[in-house]
């Protein structure tokens, strides 16, 4: 199952990259949304190998996911590996400088089942895909607004 979207941000790509790699801020934002996040690597600086253990309630069950930063290309592309709760996948952020003051961010999230539990979860996600896709697009839009220096909208 794949979700993707893109948004334009009114900020230079170097600033957008710096904000996207401000992981302390992102961890706090996830916790405010009810996600339990714990950093499990020993790295002192941002780089390949950064790993987080997460837990979120979805469809009445606690779902565990390990997120690992596996690739950084020229301060333009970030790729993460996702693994847990019967699913595995990738999450990528691709920055494209449209002008000195404008950046396009392309976001892609792809999941595949690892076992029978994952296949069952994927079946329920397929039914919910239109709603999940709408929420995914709204989250990208909200993040773009915040990175552009605008106040966030209220979305769920």
MDTraj code that builds the backbone (N, CA, C; nanometers):
import mdtraj as md
import numpy as np

residues = "UNK UNK UNK UNK UNK UNK UNK UNK UNK UNK UNK UNK UNK UNK UNK UNK UNK UNK UNK UNK UNK UNK UNK UNK UNK UNK UNK UNK UNK UNK UNK UNK UNK UNK UNK UNK UNK UNK UNK UNK UNK UNK UNK UNK UNK UNK UNK UNK UNK UNK UNK UNK UNK UNK UNK UNK UNK UNK UNK UNK UNK UNK UNK UNK UNK UNK UNK UNK UNK UNK UNK UNK UNK UNK UNK UNK UNK UNK UNK UNK UNK UNK UNK UNK UNK UNK UNK UNK UNK UNK UNK UNK UNK UNK UNK UNK UNK UNK UNK UNK UNK UNK UNK UNK UNK UNK UNK UNK UNK UNK UNK UNK UNK UNK UNK UNK UNK UNK UNK UNK UNK UNK UNK UNK UNK UNK UNK UNK UNK UNK UNK UNK UNK UNK UNK UNK UNK UNK UNK UNK UNK UNK UNK UNK UNK UNK UNK UNK UNK UNK UNK UNK UNK UNK UNK UNK".split()
xyz = np.array([
    [0.0848, -0.1156, 0.0000],
    [0.0000, 0.0000, 0.0000],
    [0.0897, 0.1223, 0.0000],
    [0.0571, 0.2163, -0.0850],
    [0.1412, 0.3339, -0.1009],
    [0.0599, 0.4614, -0.0858],
    [0.1189, 0.5585, -0.0171],
    [0.0632, 0.6917, -0.0032],
    [0.1709, 0.7882, -0.0505],
    [0.1307, 0.8915, -0.1213],
    [0.2284, 0.9907, -0.1631],
    [0.1605, 1.1259, -0.1768],
    [0.2421, 1.2293, -0.1721],
    [0.1917, 1.3644, -0.1868],
    [0.3070, 1.4610, -0.1976],
    [0.2749, 1.5827, -0.2350],
    [0.3790, 1.6847, -0.2418],
    [0.3171, 1.8203, -0.2112],
    [0.4001, 1.9059, -0.1574],
    [0.3578, 2.0419, -0.1217],
    [0.4743, 2.1365, -0.1468],
    [0.4402, 2.2601, -0.1804],
    [0.5403, 2.3644, -0.1958],
    [0.5505, 2.4418, -0.0655],
    [0.6743, 2.4742, -0.0294],
    [0.7024, 2.5435, 0.0964],
    [0.7741, 2.6729, 0.0643],
    [0.7316, 2.7808, 0.1267],
    [0.7924, 2.9119, 0.1045],
    [0.9135, 2.9291, 0.1943],
    [1.0183, 2.8525, 0.1649],
    [1.1442, 2.8603, 0.2389],
    [1.2531, 2.7950, 0.1532],
    [1.3777, 2.8372, 0.1708],
    [1.4873, 2.7750, 0.0958],
    [1.5035, 2.6275, 0.1344],
    [1.5540, 2.5468, 0.0412],
    [1.5632, 2.4036, 0.0675],
    [1.6565, 2.3719, 0.1841],
    [1.7626, 2.4500, 0.2043],
    [1.8532, 2.4250, 0.3173],
    [1.7798, 2.4436, 0.4501],
    [1.6928, 2.5448, 0.4576],
    [1.6159, 2.5696, 0.5794],
    [1.5146, 2.4570, 0.6005],
    [1.4484, 2.4143, 0.4929],
    [1.3504, 2.3061, 0.5030],
    [1.4191, 2.1781, 0.5493],
    [1.5362, 2.1463, 0.4926],
    [1.6095, 2.0264, 0.5332],
    [1.6456, 2.0338, 0.6808],
    [1.6931, 2.1494, 0.7253],
    [1.7292, 2.1664, 0.8669],
    [1.6078, 2.1449, 0.9565],
    [1.4920, 2.1983, 0.9162],
    [1.3714, 2.1807, 0.9970],
    [1.3229, 2.0361, 0.9955],
    [1.3334, 1.9690, 0.8815],
    [1.2909, 1.8290, 0.8731],
    [1.3802, 1.7367, 0.9553],
    [1.5049, 1.7758, 0.9769],
    [1.5963, 1.6925, 1.0551],
    [1.6092, 1.7407, 1.1993],
    [1.5187, 1.8259, 1.2431],
    [1.5115, 1.8666, 1.3836],
    [1.4258, 1.7616, 1.4553],
    [1.4867, 1.6488, 1.4866],
    [1.4119, 1.5333, 1.5358],
    [1.3541, 1.5533, 1.6750],
    [1.4158, 1.6345, 1.7575],
    [1.3596, 1.6603, 1.8907],
    [1.2207, 1.7238, 1.8786],
    [1.2059, 1.8184, 1.7874],
    [1.0771, 1.8829, 1.7653],
    [0.9743, 1.7829, 1.7140],
    [1.0151, 1.6980, 1.6200],
    [0.9232, 1.5989, 1.5642],
    [0.8818, 1.4946, 1.6682],
    [0.9750, 1.4564, 1.7549],
    [0.9420, 1.3602, 1.8613],
    [0.8367, 1.4199, 1.9549],
    [0.8541, 1.5453, 1.9931],
    [0.7559, 1.6103, 2.0821],
    [0.6200, 1.6226, 2.0138],
    [0.6191, 1.6563, 1.8846],
    [0.4916, 1.6682, 1.8115],
    [0.4209, 1.5332, 1.8046],
    [0.4954, 1.4254, 1.7837],
    [0.4349, 1.2913, 1.7796],
    [0.3771, 1.2550, 1.9159],
    [0.4479, 1.2884, 2.0227],
    [0.3988, 1.2582, 2.1571],
    [0.2699, 1.3344, 2.1869],
    [0.2594, 1.4588, 2.1371],
    [0.1354, 1.5356, 2.1565],
    [0.0188, 1.4689, 2.0849],
    [0.0457, 1.3921, 1.9805],
    [-0.0596, 1.3217, 1.9062],
    [-0.0861, 1.1823, 1.9620],
    [-0.0218, 1.1465, 2.0722],
    [-0.0490, 1.0191, 2.1362],
    [0.0441, 0.9058, 2.0972],
    [0.1510, 0.9357, 2.0246],
    [0.2481, 0.8341, 1.9854],
    [0.3575, 0.8288, 2.0914],
    [0.3907, 0.7089, 2.1366],
    [0.5039, 0.6942, 2.2276],
    [0.6287, 0.6794, 2.1416],
    [0.7270, 0.7675, 2.1640],
    [0.8493, 0.7689, 2.0837],
    [0.9690, 0.7597, 2.1766],
    [1.0632, 0.6711, 2.1410],
    [1.1855, 0.6571, 2.2205],
    [1.3024, 0.6372, 2.1253],
    [1.4027, 0.7196, 2.1391],
    [1.5232, 0.7088, 2.0557],
    [1.6055, 0.5920, 2.1084],
    [1.6469, 0.4998, 2.0200],
    [1.7173, 0.3801, 2.0662],
    [1.8579, 0.3655, 2.0091],
    [1.9066, 0.4650, 1.9357],
    [2.0446, 0.4570, 1.8860],
    [2.1338, 0.5382, 1.9785],
    [2.2626, 0.5305, 1.9565],
    [2.3562, 0.6042, 2.0400],
    [2.4256, 0.7171, 1.9664],
    [2.3718, 0.7590, 1.8537],
    [2.4361, 0.8624, 1.7741],
    [2.4206, 0.9996, 1.8388],
    [2.5273, 1.0783, 1.8338],
    [2.5245, 1.2127, 1.8907],
    [2.4767, 1.3151, 1.7887],
    [2.4980, 1.2884, 1.6597],
    [2.4607, 1.3824, 1.5554],
    [2.3611, 1.3187, 1.4600],
    [2.2916, 1.4029, 1.3839],
    [2.1994, 1.3544, 1.2823],
    [2.2766, 1.2760, 1.1779],
    [2.2305, 1.1545, 1.1491],
    [2.2983, 1.0749, 1.0469],
    [2.2350, 0.9391, 1.0283],
    [2.2857, 0.8698, 0.9292],
    [2.2363, 0.7367, 0.8979],
    [2.2525, 0.6467, 1.0197],
    [2.1489, 0.5709, 1.0499],
    [2.1507, 0.4821, 1.1648],
    [2.0677, 0.5318, 1.2826],
    [2.0214, 0.6565, 1.2751],
    [1.9339, 0.7059, 1.3818],
    [1.8104, 0.6172, 1.3843],
    [1.7695, 0.5737, 1.5034],
    [1.6599, 0.4777, 1.5152],
    [1.5684, 0.5152, 1.6308],
    [1.4373, 0.4989, 1.6055],
    [1.3363, 0.5264, 1.7061],
    [1.2452, 0.4059, 1.7211],
    [1.1997, 0.3835, 1.8425],
    [1.0975, 0.2831, 1.8695],
    [0.9688, 0.3605, 1.8970],
    [0.8619, 0.3237, 1.8271],
    [0.7359, 0.3953, 1.8442],
    [0.6244, 0.2983, 1.8801],
    [0.5226, 0.3512, 1.9442],
    [0.4031, 0.2734, 1.9760],
    [0.2835, 0.3655, 1.9646],
    [0.1826, 0.3200, 1.8888],
    [0.0617, 0.3980, 1.8689],
    [-0.0578, 0.3029, 1.8716],
    [-0.1698, 0.3519, 1.9179],
    [-0.2924, 0.2713, 1.9163],
    [-0.3605, 0.2910, 1.7819],
    [-0.3914, 0.1807, 1.7155],
    [-0.4615, 0.1850, 1.5873],
    [-0.5562, 0.0674, 1.5811],
    [-0.6814, 0.0965, 1.5539],
    [-0.7853, -0.0049, 1.5455],
    [-0.7912, -0.0899, 1.6726],
    [-0.7805, -0.0220, 1.7870],
    [-0.7985, -0.0874, 1.9157],
    [-0.6788, -0.1632, 1.9697],
    [-0.5670, -0.1617, 1.8978],
    [-0.4487, -0.2346, 1.9447],
    [-0.3267, -0.1437, 1.9437],
    [-0.2333, -0.1734, 2.0321],
    [-0.1068, -0.1008, 2.0326],
    [-0.0213, -0.1559, 1.9193],
    [0.0264, -0.0684, 1.8343],
    [0.1103, -0.1080, 1.7208],
    [0.2508, -0.0541, 1.7442],
    [0.3485, -0.1427, 1.7379],
    [0.4887, -0.1057, 1.7568],
    [0.5551, -0.0918, 1.6204],
    [0.6417, 0.0077, 1.6083],
    [0.7123, 0.0297, 1.4829],
    [0.8519, 0.0812, 1.5158],
    [0.9499, 0.0280, 1.4462],
    [1.0866, 0.0786, 1.4552],
    [1.1117, 0.1602, 1.3290],
    [1.1631, 0.2808, 1.3471],
    [1.1910, 0.3713, 1.2362],
    [1.3409, 0.3984, 1.2355],
    [1.4057, 0.3740, 1.1204],
    [1.5504, 0.3933, 1.1104],
    [1.5823, 0.4787, 0.9882],
    [1.6642, 0.5815, 1.0079],
    [1.7109, 0.6634, 0.8973],
    [1.8170, 0.5832, 0.8227],
    [1.7903, 0.5501, 0.6955],
    [1.8828, 0.4634, 0.6218],
    [1.9565, 0.5345, 0.5084],
    [1.9105, 0.6550, 0.4712],
    [1.9770, 0.7220, 0.3604],
    [1.9558, 0.8729, 0.3664],
    [2.0649, 0.9463, 0.3439],
    [2.0603, 1.0916, 0.3276],
    [2.1413, 1.1211, 0.2023],
    [2.0789, 1.1889, 0.1062],
    [2.1487, 1.2198, -0.0187],
    [2.1517, 1.3710, -0.0374],
    [2.2720, 1.4278, -0.0317],
    [2.2961, 1.5699, -0.0627],
    [2.2011, 1.6670, 0.0059],
    [2.1615, 1.6411, 0.1270],
    [2.0665, 1.7271, 0.1982],
    [1.9398, 1.7523, 0.1168],
    [1.9025, 1.6548, 0.0326],
    [1.7828, 1.6663, -0.0503],
    [1.6872, 1.5494, -0.0320],
    [1.7392, 1.4340, 0.0047],
    [1.6559, 1.3145, 0.0157],
    [1.6818, 1.2475, 0.1504],
    [1.5746, 1.2151, 0.2207],
    [1.5806, 1.1388, 0.3454],
    [1.4967, 1.0137, 0.3248],
    [1.5533, 0.8972, 0.3591],
    [1.4808, 0.7711, 0.3456],
    [1.4867, 0.6988, 0.4798],
    [1.3704, 0.6520, 0.5250],
    [1.3586, 0.5812, 0.6519],
    [1.3042, 0.4405, 0.6264],
    [1.3518, 0.3440, 0.7043],
    [1.2982, 0.2082, 0.7017],
    [1.2022, 0.1945, 0.8188],
    [1.0856, 0.1369, 0.7924],
    [0.9833, 0.1145, 0.8942],
    [0.9669, -0.0356, 0.9114],
    [0.9591, -0.0819, 1.0366],
    [0.9485, -0.2246, 1.0596],
    [0.8717, -0.2501, 1.1887],
    [0.7666, -0.3332, 1.1803],
    [0.6955, -0.3703, 1.3008],
    [0.5493, -0.4030, 1.2784],
    [0.4876, -0.4649, 1.3778],
    [0.3452, -0.4986, 1.3775],
    [0.2989, -0.5672, 1.2500],
    [0.3802, -0.6554, 1.1964],
    [0.3417, -0.7310, 1.0784],
    [0.3617, -0.6578, 0.9477],
    [0.4085, -0.5330, 0.9532],
    [0.4296, -0.4532, 0.8331],
    [0.5741, -0.4057, 0.8249],
    [0.6219, -0.3871, 0.7038],
    [0.7531, -0.3275, 0.6800],
    [0.7363, -0.2291, 0.5658],
    [0.8198, -0.1275, 0.5629],
    [0.8054, -0.0315, 0.4552],
    [0.9125, 0.0743, 0.4565],
    [0.8901, 0.1748, 0.3727],
    [0.9816, 0.2875, 0.3633],
    [0.9022, 0.4172, 0.3652],
    [0.9700, 0.5209, 0.4119],
    [0.9148, 0.6560, 0.4149],
    [1.0238, 0.7457, 0.3591],
    [0.9922, 0.8249, 0.2570],
    [1.0952, 0.9106, 0.1984],
    [1.0459, 1.0538, 0.1827],
    [1.1393, 1.1445, 0.1975],
    [1.1167, 1.2874, 0.1794],
    [1.2167, 1.3352, 0.0750],
    [1.1682, 1.3975, -0.0300],
    [1.2531, 1.4435, -0.1394],
    [1.2330, 1.5940, -0.1561],
    [1.3410, 1.6722, -0.1396],
    [1.3332, 1.8175, -0.1500],
    [1.3811, 1.8620, -0.2870],
    [1.3071, 1.9523, -0.3491],
    [1.3443, 2.0078, -0.4780],
    [1.3357, 2.1597, -0.4680],
    [1.4492, 2.2276, -0.4882],
    [1.4515, 2.3735, -0.4827],
    [1.3880, 2.4284, -0.6104],
    [1.2732, 2.4931, -0.5966],
    [1.2055, 2.5531, -0.7121],
    [1.2618, 2.6910, -0.7429],
    [1.3057, 2.7608, -0.6394],
    [1.3682, 2.8928, -0.6510],
    [1.4482, 2.9125, -0.5223],
    [1.5218, 3.0213, -0.5117],
    [1.5968, 3.0419, -0.3865],
    [1.5086, 3.0502, -0.2619],
    [1.3796, 3.0804, -0.2793],
    [1.2900, 3.0956, -0.1640],
    [1.1749, 2.9959, -0.1623],
    [1.1758, 2.8985, -0.2499],
    [1.0645, 2.8048, -0.2566],
    [1.1167, 2.6633, -0.2779],
    [1.0586, 2.5683, -0.2025],
    [1.1009, 2.4282, -0.2076],
    [0.9787, 2.3393, -0.2200],
    [0.9885, 2.2386, -0.3030],
    [0.8820, 2.1379, -0.3140],
    [0.9282, 2.0142, -0.2376],
    [0.8401, 1.9650, -0.1520],
    [0.8677, 1.8434, -0.0763],
    [0.7751, 1.7336, -0.1275],
    [0.8356, 1.6241, -0.1732],
    [0.7589, 1.5069, -0.2153],
    [0.7725, 1.4026, -0.1053],
    [0.6603, 1.3486, -0.0615],
    [0.6575, 1.2526, 0.0492],
    [0.5988, 1.1217, -0.0028],
    [0.6650, 1.0109, 0.0292],
    [0.6135, 0.8794, -0.0114],
    [0.6224, 0.7839, 0.1071],
    [0.5157, 0.7088, 0.1277],
    [0.5083, 0.6097, 0.2345],
    [0.4565, 0.4807, 0.1726],
    [0.5315, 0.3732, 0.1910],
    [0.4899, 0.2456, 0.1342],
    [0.5036, 0.1357, 0.2394],
    [0.3977, 0.0561, 0.2538],
    [0.3941, -0.0559, 0.3479],
    [0.3697, -0.1852, 0.2734],
    [0.4307, -0.2929, 0.3238],
    [0.4027, -0.4270, 0.2732],
    [0.3875, -0.5200, 0.3933],
    [0.2999, -0.6199, 0.3836],
    [0.2837, -0.7132, 0.4960],
    [0.4035, -0.8076, 0.5061],
    [0.4376, -0.8434, 0.6304],
    [0.5464, -0.9383, 0.6548],
    [0.4947, -1.0773, 0.6885],
    [0.3722, -1.0860, 0.7376],
    [0.3179, -1.2136, 0.7828],
    [0.1652, -1.2088, 0.7750],
    [0.1005, -1.3107, 0.8263],
    [-0.0456, -1.3176, 0.8203],
    [-0.1107, -1.2014, 0.8951],
    [-0.0568, -1.1662, 1.0091],
    [-0.1096, -1.0525, 1.0851],
    [-0.1022, -0.9256, 1.0010],
    [0.0090, -0.9083, 0.9325],
    [0.0250, -0.7927, 0.8456],
    [-0.0720, -0.7937, 0.7297],
    [-0.0972, -0.9102, 0.6740],
    [-0.1926, -0.9203, 0.5632],
    [-0.3333, -0.8821, 0.6089],
    [-0.3706, -0.9277, 0.7289],
    [-0.5019, -0.8922, 0.7822],
    [-0.5124, -0.7416, 0.8081],
    [-0.4063, -0.6839, 0.8606],
    [-0.4046, -0.5397, 0.8847],
    [-0.4136, -0.4640, 0.7520],
    [-0.3430, -0.5120, 0.6502],
    [-0.3475, -0.4468, 0.5187],
    [-0.4883, -0.4513, 0.4600],
    [-0.5607, -0.5610, 0.4824],
    [-0.6976, -0.5691, 0.4323],
    [-0.7851, -0.4610, 0.4956],
    [-0.7699, -0.4410, 0.6264],
    [-0.8504, -0.3363, 0.6905],
    [-0.8047, -0.1982, 0.6456],
    [-0.6746, -0.1816, 0.6163],
    [-0.6253, -0.0524, 0.5682],
    [-0.6773, -0.0223, 0.4281],
    [-0.6919, -0.1256, 0.3457],
    [-0.7442, -0.1042, 0.2098],
    [-0.8853, -0.0469, 0.2146],
    [-0.9638, -0.0939, 0.3090],
    [-1.0998, -0.0420, 0.3238],
    [-1.0954, 0.1049, 0.3662],
    [-0.9993, 0.1390, 0.4506],
    [-0.9876, 0.2752, 0.5034],
    [-0.9024, 0.3672, 0.4160],
    [-0.8496, 0.3175, 0.3041],
    [-0.7515, 0.3938, 0.2279],
    [-0.7981, 0.5334, 0.1876],
    [-0.9206, 0.5531, 0.1382],
    [-0.9590, 0.6903, 0.1029],
    [-0.9503, 0.7874, 0.2218],
    [-0.9950, 0.7441, 0.3386],
    [-0.9867, 0.8278, 0.4579],
    [-0.8412, 0.8474, 0.5005],
    [-0.7618, 0.7411, 0.4984],
    [-0.6212, 0.7518, 0.5366],
    [-0.5449, 0.8415, 0.4401],
    [-0.5754, 0.8315, 0.3109],
    [-0.5092, 0.9149, 0.2116],
    [-0.5423, 1.0621, 0.2343],
    [-0.6677, 1.0913, 0.2664],
    [-0.7086, 1.2282, 0.2944],
    [-0.6347, 1.2824, 0.4174],
    [-0.6232, 1.2000, 0.5210],
    [-0.5508, 1.2416, 0.6416],
    [-0.4014, 1.2596, 0.6145],
    [-0.3440, 1.1717, 0.5305],
    [-0.2031, 1.1813, 0.4933],
    [-0.1777, 1.3141, 0.4207],
    [-0.2638, 1.3472, 0.3242],
    [-0.2499, 1.4730, 0.2499],
    [-0.2641, 1.5933, 0.3434],
    [-0.3574, 1.5857, 0.4371],
    [-0.3772, 1.6953, 0.5319],
    [-0.2550, 1.7132, 0.6215],
    [-0.1939, 1.6037, 0.6616],
    [-0.0741, 1.6119, 0.7460],
    [0.0424, 1.6738, 0.6683],
    [0.0566, 1.6385, 0.5423],
    [0.1612, 1.6984, 0.4586],
    [0.1360, 1.8486, 0.4444],
    [0.0113, 1.8860, 0.4184],
    [-0.0256, 2.0267, 0.4035],
    [0.0027, 2.1044, 0.5334],
    [-0.0330, 2.0448, 0.6474],
    [-0.0091, 2.1118, 0.7759],
    [0.1406, 2.1302, 0.7999],
    [0.2194, 2.0283, 0.7728],
    [0.3644, 2.0372, 0.7922],
    [0.4240, 2.1435, 0.7003],
    [0.3772, 2.1495, 0.5762],
    [0.4253, 2.2516, 0.4828],
    [0.3923, 2.3921, 0.5334],
    [0.2726, 2.4096, 0.5891],
    [0.2346, 2.5402, 0.6440],
    [0.3285, 2.5799, 0.7583],
    [0.3567, 2.4865, 0.8462],
    [0.4443, 2.5149, 0.9606],
    [0.5861, 2.5469, 0.9122],
    [0.6368, 2.4697, 0.8151],
    [0.7706, 2.4946, 0.7631],
    [0.7786, 2.6266, 0.6868],
    [0.6655, 2.6734, 0.6341],
    [0.6608, 2.8025, 0.5643],
    [0.6484, 2.9186, 0.6618],
    [0.6322, 2.8891, 0.7909],
    [0.6198, 2.9935, 0.8913],
    [0.4770, 3.0353, 0.9186],
    [0.3801, 2.9583, 0.8645],
    [0.2387, 2.9884, 0.8886],
    [0.1892, 2.9076, 1.0069],
    [0.0838, 2.9528, 1.0735],
    [0.0318, 2.8740, 1.1867],
    [-0.0344, 2.7462, 1.1358],
    [-0.0251, 2.6368, 1.2126],
    [-0.0872, 2.5113, 1.1713],
    [-0.2387, 2.5212, 1.1751],
    [-0.3024, 2.4439, 1.0868],
    [-0.4487, 2.4329, 1.0892],
    [-0.4860, 2.3253, 1.1886],
    [-0.6093, 2.3247, 1.2319],
    [-0.6576, 2.2192, 1.3213],
    [-0.7046, 2.1022, 1.2389],
    [-0.6282, 1.9916, 1.2398],
    [-0.6719, 1.8688, 1.1705],
    [-0.6589, 1.7542, 1.2670],
    [-0.7279, 1.6463, 1.2371],
    [-0.7185, 1.5299, 1.3257],
    [-0.6507, 1.4162, 1.2558],
])
top = md.Topology()
chain = top.add_chain()
for i, resn in enumerate(residues, 1):
    res = top.add_residue(resn, chain, resSeq=i)
    for name in ("N", "CA", "C"):
        top.add_atom(name, md.element.get_by_symbol(name[0]), res)
traj = md.Trajectory(xyz[None], top)
